[in-house]
Amino acid sequence: MIKYLIEKSEIPNRDAFYQWVQSHLSPKLETRTMATLAEQWKAEGRVEGYQNAVQEGVHYERVLLNRLLTRRFGRLSQEILYKLEQADAETLLKWGEKILDTKTIEDVFEQ
């Protein structure tokens, strides 16, 4: 039952929960409970780490695309900068591929 509760609920104060586990559960059950908690917290950390890496990657894609566009077409308008800021990773990649084949900056952003 404790394993189910741990997996299905969020524990906002992990230290307080750990103290509760230590004071209310047998050593054997405490060990199993803490192992379950450790697995859950590691999984949460992996998801959070992946999400941060994706966000960081999109940021660098924007920076690179901004530099490439500026080098090829000169200073970017506010409209273009806004488009870059709002674009998702897939769109940024699509635009990046178009830089080599287009003659104008408008062609890069053409659907």
C-alpha positions in Angstrom: 0.0 0.0 0.0 2.8 2.4 0.8 4.4 1.7 -2.5 1.2 2.6 -4.3 0.8 5.8 -2.3 4.4 6.8 -3.1 3.9 6.2 -6.8 0.5 7.9 -7.1 1.1 11.0 -4.9 3.5 13.9 -4.9 5.6 14.4 -1.7 6.3 18.1 -1.3 8.5 17.8 1.8 10.7 14.7 1.3 12.7 15.2 4.5 9.6 15.3 6.6 8.3 12.2 4.8 11.6 10.4 5.4 11.4 11.2 9.1 7.9 9.8 9.2 9.0 6.6 7.5 11.9 6.2 10.0 9.7 6.7 13.0 6.6 4.7 11.9 7.9 1.8 9.9 9.9 -1.3 10.7 13.5 -1.3 9.5 12.7 -3.8 6.8 9.7 -1.9 5.5 11.6 1.4 5.8 14.4 0.0 3.6 11.9 -1.2 1.0 9.9 2.1 1.1 13.1 4.2 0.8 14.2 2.1 -2.2 10.8 2.8 -3.9 11.2 6.5 -3.1 14.7 6.5 -4.5 13.5 4.9 -7.7 10.7 7.4 -8.1 12.9 10.4 -7.3 15.6 9.2 -9.8 12.9 8.8 -12.5 11.7 12.4 -11.8 15.2 13.6 -12.0 15.7 11.9 -15.4 12.5 13.4 -16.7 13.4 16.9 -15.4 17.0 16.5 -16.8 15.7 15.5 -20.2 13.2 18.4 -20.3 16.0 20.8 -19.4 18.3 19.4 -22.0 15.6 19.8 -24.7 14.9 23.4 -23.7 18.6 24.1 -23.7 19.0 22.5 -27.1 16.1 24.6 -28.5 17.8 27.7 -27.1 21.1 26.9 -28.9 19.2 26.1 -32.1 17.7 29.6 -31.9 21.0 31.2 -31.3 22.7 29.4 -34.2 19.8 30.1 -36.6 19.9 33.8 -35.5 23.6 34.0 -36.3 23.3 32.2 -39.6 20.4 34.4 -40.7 22.3 37.5 -39.6 25.4 36.5 -41.4 23.6 35.6 -44.6 20.9 38.4 -44.7 22.2 41.1 -42.3 20.4 42.6 -39.3 17.2 40.8 -38.4 13.9 42.6 -38.0 11.9 42.5 -34.8 9.3 40.4 -36.7 11.9 37.7 -37.6 13.3 37.8 -34.0 9.8 37.2 -32.7 9.3 34.3 -35.1 12.6 32.7 -33.9 11.6 33.1 -30.3 8.2 31.5 -30.8 9.3 28.6 -33.0 9.5 25.0 -31.7 12.6 22.8 -32.4 11.2 21.2 -35.5 10.4 24.6 -37.1 13.8 25.9 -36.3 15.4 22.9 -38.0 13.3 23.4 -41.0 14.2 27.0 -41.3 17.9 26.2 -40.8 17.8 23.8 -43.7 16.3 26.4 -45.9 19.0 29.0 -45.3 21.3 27.3 -47.8 18.8 27.2 -50.7 17.0 30.5 -50.4 17.8 33.9 -51.9 15.9 36.1 -49.5 15.1 35.9 -45.7 11.4 35.8 -46.5 11.9 32.6 -48.4 13.3 31.0 -45.3 10.1 31.6 -43.4 7.8 30.8 -46.3 5.5 27.8 -45.6 
